[in-house]
Amino acid sequence: MAIAQAGETGIALGAWGAVQASAAGLAIATGGILKDVVSDLAVRGSLGEALAEAATGYSVVYHIEIALLFATLVAIGPLVRSANVSSRSTSLPAWPNAKAEQLEIMP
């Protein structure tokens, strides 16, 4: 939004919405196809006796989602840490061991 010229913020918002909608549609379609393929393999018995349930497809998709969410957290971690480290002071906070008179209270 910051790089959009005056009068073009609507175009930038529209493009953002189009990209989000396309990504969501692609993700839903990919998850559905993956669930159907894995469920079909499971029901046929190709994945073994323990996974011979139709719900196996859902489980695989959910496990992939959890792994991707964890990977996102790992990728975001350093970004958040670097922002917090530079804005924090290195001294210990006075609370909860300080008395009320020692704490600076904003009016």
N, C-alpha and C positions, 0 to 999 in steps of 0.2 A: 504494500500500500504506500510506503514511503517513496518508492521510485515512480509511482504513477504521476503523470503531469496533471495540472489543474483541469478539471472537467472529465478526467478519464478514470476516476476512482470507481465509477459504476462498472466500467469494463473490467477493471481488475477484480472487483467482487464477483462479477459474473463468471469470469474465467476460473477463479478460485472455487466457486460453487460447482462448475462443470467438472473440474478435476476431482473434487471430492466425491461427487455423484458417480463419476466413472470408476474411481478407485473402489468405492463401496460396492458397486455392481459387479466389478471384476472379482472382488474378494468373496462376495456371496456366491457367485457362479463357480469359482474355483473350489470353495468349501463344499458346495453341493455335489459337484462332479467327483471330488475326492471321496466324499462320504459314500456316494453311490458305488464307486469302483471298489472301495475297500469292503463295503457291506456285501457286494456281490461275490467277491473273493472269499469272504468269511463264510457266507451261506453255502458256497460250493465246497467248502472244506479245504481250500487251498492254503489257509493260514494255520491249519492245525485244529485239533479237537477243542482246545481251550478257547479259541477265538471264533468258534463256529456259531456266532450269534449275529443277528442283523445290527445290533447296537454297536458292534465293533467299529463300524465306520464313524459313528458319532464320537467314540472314544479317541480314535486316531486324530480326527479334526480338532477336538478340544485339546489334546496333548500338543499338537502343533501350535495352536493358539497360545497355550501357556508358555511354550518354548520361545515363541516370537515376542511375547510380552516381557519375558525375562531378559531376552537379548536387547530389547528396547531399554529396559531399566539399566542394564549394564552399559549401554552406549550413552545414556543420558547422565549417568552417575558422575563422570569426570566433568561434564559441563556444569552441573549444579554445584559440585564441590568447588570448582575454580571461582564461581560467582560468589559463593558464600565465604570462602576463605579470604578473599580480598576485602569484603565488606565487614568482616568481624574484627573486633579488637582482640588483642592477645591476652588481655587481663581476664581474670576470673570475675564472674558477676558477684555483686555484693549480696544479693538475695539468695537464699533465705536466712543466712546467718547474720545479716546486718540488722541493726535496730532501725526503727522507723525514722529516727532523726538523721541517720546516715544516708538514707536513700534519697535521691533527687526525685521529687514528685512534681510533675508538670501541673500547673493550675488549670 
